[in-house]
Amino acid sequence: MVSLRNCTFTNCCFDGAHITFADLVDASFQSCTFKNVCMRVSKIGDATFTNCLFENSDLSYCSAENTSFKGTKFVNTRMEHMSLILTDFSDAYLDGCFVYGVSAWNLKLKNTKQKNLLITQNGHPFITVDDIELAQFIYLLINNYNLRNVIDTITSKVVLILGNFSPERKRVLDLIRDELRQHDLVPVLFDFTAPSARNFTETMLTLASLSKCVIADLTSQKCIPHELANIIPHHPSLTIYPIILNGERPYSMFDDYKSYPWVRPLLYYKEDDIHGLISHLIGLI
């Protein structure tokens, strides 16, 4: 064991070193080489590795939270079971690395080049991907029967609810959601004004892709025209159930969607009979 905490190294050669269980927290490495190095089970959180080279090295079981690997190259490096949280791989290069069991959350991957990342254990068929964040998901999808069941369950039970989220209309959408729950469905309300950290349309389309169907309330529409314009033409397997309050009229361009067979006829409802509306919809769903 060795402690290099808060140390600074520039143009150093660590080739062939054996520094397992080391403490490299807050250390700084600039243009250093780590060929055939064993650093298993080391703490490298908040450390900085800038323009370094890891080749045929072993970083398995290292904790690398908030670590920066900007411009660093990883070639045939073992990164199995590494903890990578808020880790910065900007301008880095990863090729032929072993990433089975890696925990990757909120990585920074600007201009990162990745290829041939092996996601399986020794002795198992080789499966490679070109994205370290995708690695753990693909592995679970292939090997975890329960995960496949979860995905099947999601796409058979989730109902996406779109509508006007003003206080008076939100009350009705909440009633629709509560009624759907009584029928063993999983209602998801999407408030177009809610997400602030990512693209609104991207979020909405992701939810739509995971849904069994969409209930779109056209009453006092605000964002509905934009939402449906992005969903309907591109999701022919996703049934759309448009609804509207008695006495209201849908926006004029909605008639264009009548030619899409997955868009069902418009249903009119009364605010005091949401139960009747959902009972009718359940018969259709």
Buried (B, 14 or more C-beta within 10 A) or exposed (E): EEEBBEEEBEEBEBBEBEBBEBBBBBBBBBBBBBBBBBBBBBBBBBBBBBBBBBBBBBBBBBBBBBBBBBBBBBBBBBBBBBBBBBBBBBBBBBBBBBBBBBEBEEBBBEEBEBEEBBBBEEEEEEBBBEBBBBBBBBBBEEBEEEBEEEEEEBBEBBBBBBBBBEEEBBEBBBBBBEBBEEBEBBBBBBBBEEEEEEEBBEBBBEBBBBBBBBBBBBBBBBBBBBBBBBBBEEBEEBBBBBBBBEEEEBEEEBEEBEEEEBBBEBBEBEEEEBEEBBEBBBEEB
